[in-house]
Amino acid sequence: MDLPNTEKFEFNGKTFDITTSSIRNRFNVTVTLNGKQVSPVYSVDLESHVDFFMLHKESLIEHLKSIARSDIEAEMYFKG
């Protein structure tokens, strides 16, 4: 995965961006709407990500993106 990486998704007629980035040894997932951050930063360190992948053969980053999207769909995001 090339980072930063942004994916768009629509919910209730709004287009959100889910961005995955890497800073130092951490992967971060954030959601923006119209260029403004509307979510907390969902984050995992590289070591935990690798450990999770070795145990489950799944990406913990993909799980974080799923949680972020689920929170938006539950209307749990900053609306101010």
C-alpha positions as CSV (number, residue, x, y, z in Angstrom):
1,M,0.0,0.0,0.0
2,D,1.4,3.4,-1.0
3,L,0.9,6.0,1.7
4,P,-0.7,8.3,2.1
5,N,-3.7,6.7,0.6
6,T,-7.2,8.1,0.3
7,E,-10.5,6.4,-0.5
8,K,-13.8,8.1,-1.0
9,F,-17.2,6.8,0.2
10,E,-20.6,8.2,0.3
11,F,-23.1,8.3,3.2
12,N,-26.3,10.2,3.4
13,G,-25.5,12.2,0.3
14,K,-22.1,13.3,1.6
15,T,-18.7,12.2,0.2
16,F,-16.2,11.4,2.9
17,D,-12.5,10.7,2.5
18,I,-10.7,8.0,4.5
19,T,-7.0,8.6,4.5
20,T,-4.3,6.2,5.7
21,S,-0.9,7.7,6.4
22,S,2.3,6.7,8.2
23,I,4.1,8.9,10.7
24,R,7.3,7.4,12.2
25,N,6.3,3.9,13.2
26,R,2.5,4.4,13.3
27,F,-0.2,4.0,10.8
28,N,-3.0,6.5,11.1
29,V,-6.5,6.5,9.6
30,T,-8.6,9.7,9.6
31,V,-11.9,10.7,7.9
32,T,-12.5,14.1,6.4
33,L,-15.5,15.8,4.9
34,N,-15.0,18.8,2.6
35,G,-11.3,18.9,3.7
36,K,-12.1,19.0,7.4
37,Q,-11.3,16.2,9.8
38,V,-14.5,14.7,11.2
39,S,-13.1,11.7,13.1
40,P,-10.6,10.9,15.7
41,V,-7.3,9.5,14.5
42,Y,-7.5,5.7,14.5
43,S,-3.9,4.5,15.0
44,V,-1.7,1.4,15.3
45,D,2.0,1.0,15.7
46,L,4.0,-1.0,13.2
47,E,4.9,-3.8,15.7
48,S,1.2,-4.4,16.6
49,H,0.2,-4.4,13.0
50,V,2.9,-7.0,12.1
51,D,2.0,-9.2,15.1
52,F,-1.7,-9.0,14.2
53,F,-1.0,-9.9,10.6
54,M,1.2,-12.9,11.6
55,L,-1.5,-14.3,13.8
56,H,-4.6,-13.6,11.7
57,K,-3.3,-13.0,8.1
58,E,-5.4,-9.9,8.0
59,S,-4.4,-6.2,7.9
60,L,-5.1,-4.3,11.1
61,I,-5.1,-1.1,9.0
62,E,-8.1,-2.4,7.1
63,H,-9.8,-3.1,10.4
64,L,-9.2,0.5,11.5
65,K,-10.6,1.8,8.1
66,S,-13.7,-0.4,8.7
67,I,-14.2,1.0,12.2
68,A,-13.8,4.6,10.9
69,R,-16.4,3.9,8.2
70,S,-18.7,2.2,10.6
71,D,-18.5,5.2,13.0
72,I,-19.5,7.5,10.1
73,E,-22.4,5.3,9.2
74,A,-23.5,5.3,12.8
75,E,-23.3,9.2,12.6
76,M,-20.6,9.3,15.2
77,Y,-18.5,12.0,13.7
78,F,-17.7,15.7,14.3
79,K,-20.4,17.7,12.6
80,G,-19.3,21.2,13.7
